[in-house]
Every structure is written in structure tokens, then in C-alpha cells.
Amino acid sequence: QAGYLVWDPWLEIAARFDSFELDDGVDDFNDRWSAGGVASVFFLRNRVKLQLEYAHHQEWAEPQIENDSFVIQLQGRF
């Protein structure tokens, strides 16, 4: 993951990549890679964070499964 604080202290963007291969000797949909982007907006001196994430998931083996994801997350701390 690599990120950059674009507009200090309000907006951060990041890119993510991961790869997962279960070493079970079987090529199946559990073996995959993912790439995505994240934007985080901070409010109230970083006590509230709104995060938007899109991720593309790709399996190594057939059949390919349509399972990209878009996540909206709201986090608060006290």
C-alpha cells in the first residue's frame, strides 16, 4: 500500500495491491490478486474518517468470478 496526504489534514489517497495463493496444490478461485484505490476524508481533527474504496479482484484460475467491491466506511473515535 502506498498513500499520500493530498490536502493536509483533510484528504488522503492511497493505492493497494495484494496477492494471495493458497499452497494447497489446487488452482481455484481462492488464488487471486487485488488492486484498488482509497480516498479518506478526515473531519473534526481526525476524530471522524470517511473512507471510499474500490477494489478489483482477479482469480488466477478459471472460472473468473465477478466480485469487484466498492466500500464506504465511516469511522469515529472518542
Buried (B, 14 or more C-beta within 10 A) or exposed (E): EEEEEEEEEEEBBBEBEEEEEEEEEEEEBEBBBBBBEBBBEBEEEEEEBEBEBEBEBEBBEEEEEEEEEEEEEEEEEE
